[in-house]
Amino acid sequence: MTSTPVVQAEGLVRSFGGRRVVDAVSFTLRAGDCLALFGPNGAGKTTLLRLVAGLLAPAQGTVRVNGVSIREGAAARAQVGLVSHASMLYGALTVRENVELAARLYGCAEPSVAAHAALALMGVEDRAETPARTLSRGLQQRVSIARAMVHAPRLLLCDEPYTGLDDAGSAALTEVLTERREAGAALLLVTHNLTEGLALATQAAIMRRGRFVRHEARELLDPSSYQSQYRELAAVHD
Amino acid sequence: MGEAPGTLAASWIVARKDLAIEFRTRTAFLSALVFALLGVTIFYFAWDATAVAAADLAPGVLWVIFTFAGLLGLQRSFGSELADRAIDGLLGAPISREAIYLGKALANLVFVSGILAVTIPAVVLFYNLPFGPGIGALAGIAALAAVGLVAVGTLFSAMAVNTRMAELLLPMLSLPFFVPIVMGAAQSSARLMAGRPIAEAWPWLRILVAFDIVFVTACTLAFPYTLDE
């Protein structure tokens, strides 16, 4: 594939309290790529995601989204959608207001229409006028995903997006992620669930102690042996 | 997708969101309001009218209560962002961090103006101050004091919110910076309450104006660095 990279991370380093949490990580995702990132707790996956989203500044290295540095360009951040561990919702606002707020911040031409479409995508349009704080964890996760999708991002960063979702929610999410990928978006999917991750992935990586210890194209992997290899890596080193 | 909002438009989006949250919950506003009214009442009953004239005491009472009631509101300014890491939604959006600061400051300004709108009449009533034409000038002093307070307080609220002792740290950081505001506001309003011409208050008003210009600019420029982890 020769298309322009949607995201290019080069030599990312980030430390907390003298410990390198992300250590010289590089990867490139082009339109339609999905990198499934696996790793034990504390491997640095969430920190890497926050670096790519521009929420953290790297000590070294750069992240470019469509050629623009994520730390310096609003144009780069406008291309990114983030689903995080936390819901990033305001509990006092309704579901609709939360998603509309994101639509306005990202400059959607018609925020109400965009918000309604995103909520419908995740099957929560009937909860639009419900305050976010009164929703269950699973429904909050659906709204959080709708919030991240409202501006049709070209790069979608998902940190354990299936957490808390029921079967219908998981299916809706897989469908949305597949659809976004087919529409030319790139995905960075952090998960502990190898089956879900590999189902969407075009690349897979295992992260341990801040580094990519394995990183390869999905078609080169045998899912059945990958599972046991991953467990060995996670168990031996942590 | 359209253009991402510019700084002023983004500030307004952030301010509107904060005001909507405060309007729904009303917790911080009611707390600050009750605190302010109780403060006025307690000061009134502790006042010996034969020893100190109302016009001498009232300005101090007003601006001390305003400062502490304002702090109650400023505490919640960034607290609401941390509950579910909603701040990440703002930081990840294609808006400048200056816009986040200005939006937060604008919402805080509405908040403290609301407190002042109740506290000033309460002080005037309790101390039986002869106000009429001077009320417009006092409103102007209040506006200048409020701008200075929220400029500094919003910045320090962002700095303190991630710490374990945020409720202690915000007053500790802010109060030294509030001294020029309290002095300027108290001295200029004392002259008005004593029935002196506004020209006598002008040196103190200049301090308030200068404080506002310097700190609104400095805090807007400094704010982007306060949110980096």
Boltz contact constraints between the chains, C-beta under 6 A:
constraints:
  - contact:
      token1: [A, 53]
      token2: [B, 92]
      max_distance: 6.0
  - contact:
      token1: [A, 55]
      token2: [B, 88]
      max_distance: 6.0
  - contact:
      token1: [A, 55]
      token2: [B, 91]
      max_distance: 6.0
  - contact:
      token1: [A, 55]
      token2: [B, 92]
      max_distance: 6.0
  - contact:
      token1: [A, 56]
      token2: [B, 229]
      max_distance: 6.0
  - contact:
      token1: [A, 57]
      token2: [B, 228]
      max_distance: 6.0
  - contact:
      token1: [A, 74]
      token2: [B, 4]
      max_distance: 6.0
  - contact:
      token1: [A, 74]
      token2: [B, 94]
      max_distance: 6.0
  - contact:
      token1: [A, 77]
      token2: [B, 94]
      max_distance: 6.0
  - contact:
      token1: [A, 78]
      token2: [B, 4]
      max_distance: 6.0
  - contact:
      token1: [A, 78]
      token2: [B, 94]
      max_distance: 6.0
  - contact:
      token1: [A, 82]
      token2: [B, 92]
      max_distance: 6.0
  - contact:
      token1: [A, 86]
      token2: [B, 84]
      max_distance: 6.0
  - contact:
      token1: [A, 86]
      token2: [B, 85]
      max_distance: 6.0
  - contact:
      token1: [A, 87]
      token2: [B, 84]
      max_distance: 6.0
  - contact:
      token1: [A, 88]
      token2: [B, 84]
      max_distance: 6.0
  - contact:
      token1: [A, 88]
      token2: [B, 85]
      max_distance: 6.0
  - contact:
      token1: [A, 88]
      token2: [B, 86]
      max_distance: 6.0
  - contact:
      token1: [A, 88]
      token2: [B, 88]
      max_distance: 6.0
  - contact:
      token1: [A, 88]
      token2: [B, 89]
      max_distance: 6.0
  - contact:
      token1: [A, 89]
      token2: [B, 84]
      max_distance: 6.0
  - contact:
      token1: [A, 90]
      token2: [B, 21]
      max_distance: 6.0
  - contact:
      token1: [A, 90]
      token2: [B, 86]
      max_distance: 6.0
  - contact:
      token1: [A, 92]
      token2: [B, 21]
      max_distance: 6.0
  - contact:
      token1: [A, 92]
      token2: [B, 24]
      max_distance: 6.0
  - contact:
      token1: [A, 92]
      token2: [B, 25]
      max_distance: 6.0
  - contact:
      token1: [A, 101]
      token2: [B, 17]
      max_distance: 6.0
  - contact:
      token1: [A, 104]
      token2: [B, 13]
      max_distance: 6.0
  - contact:
      token1: [A, 105]
      token2: [B, 93]
      max_distance: 6.0
  - contact:
      token1: [A, 105]
      token2: [B, 95]
      max_distance: 6.0
  - contact:
      token1: [A, 107]
      token2: [B, 2]
      max_distance: 6.0
  - contact:
      token1: [A, 107]
      token2: [B, 3]
      max_distance: 6.0
  - contact:
      token1: [A, 107]
      token2: [B, 4]
      max_distance: 6.0
  - contact:
      token1: [A, 107]
      token2: [B, 5]
      max_distance: 6.0
  - contact:
      token1: [A, 108]
      token2: [B, 1]
      max_distance: 6.0
  - contact:
      token1: [A, 109]
      token2: [B, 2]
      max_distance: 6.0
  - contact:
      token1: [A, 151]
      token2: [B, 1]
      max_distance: 6.0
